[in-house]
Amino acid sequence: METKKRALGRGLEQLFNNENLDVDTIERTIYETATNEEIVELNIDDLRANPYQPRKVFDENALKELSDSIKEHGVFQPIIVKKSIKGYEIIAGERRVRASKLAGLDKVPAIIRSFTDEQMMEIALLENLQRENLSAIEEANAYKLMIEKLGITQEELALKVGKSRSHITNLLGLLRLPKDIQDMVNDSKLTMGHARVLSKFNDENQMREMADKIVNEKFSVREIESLTDSNEFERTVKMQKRKQPEVKEFKYVEDLLSEKLDAKVKVRDKKIEISFISVADLNRILEIIDVKE
């Protein structure tokens, strides 16, 4: 254990044991405990992406801006890497590496540390969640991988990444979407709100038909939500103007529950009614309110 702690840097083991991880704290701890001798120059060609990196698409404009800054000022902060069988795997700083390569650099400053696969996974996800916006699908896939590899519950994952349990559950639900619709989310053709509504359908043909309508006819999230009042989606749906909602005593409760459950909620006659449109949607709601089947 002492060898492992020295390899990681003082205090890192304790950080990884905390419920809520913060990538800035992890990196700062590594930088503060690294000696000048431990900051080395590595060949860019010897560096490999973190295999658990959730980001699949990098913003070219943002990389160009970072590249221009590196050309003028150099790489301000060393990247963090792990020695692998061939070369090094990037733990934190893949954008800096890509931008440095774009700037024409052959080497970048780095600090070498030993990490477990689980720790590499956590840092890769956290760096993207806390510093850049992942697409909803990239985020969902990262959560799925962490749950499977770390053997943790959605509740435990929510604590680790500082998100709500319902956020985790709703994002994981997006992975029920067919691959072509997931690609539409990654390409920003569909918003996360659109995708969440589509993920509630059981039939993939209905999902695709509705996705096409969203793209071609510019349906809003509210408009497609109105179609989920029925368990069946008809091909020729006439959009009707929504009636002005009546003022209700418990509307604030309906709004709060609707937001948390991502479902239609009615409070009337001393009852709370929660609507669902499919078995998958019902299971999603049960997961959020922690009801075991």
Buried (B, 14 or more C-beta within 10 A) or exposed (E): EEEEBEEBBEBBEEBBEEEEBEBEBBBEBBBEBBEEEBEEEBEEEEBBEBEBBBBEEEEEEEBEEBBEBBBEEEBEEBBBBBEEEEEBBBBBBBBBBBBBBBBEBEBBBBBBBBBEEBBBBBBBBBBBBEEEEBBBBBBBBBBBBBBEEBEBEBEBBBBBBBBEBBBBBBBBBBEBBBEEBBEBBBEEEBBBBBBBBBBBBEEBEBBBEBBEBBEEEEBEBEBBBBBBEEEEBEEEBEEEEEEEEEEEEBEEBBEEBBEBBBBBBBBEEEEEEBBBBBEBBBBBBBBBEEEEE
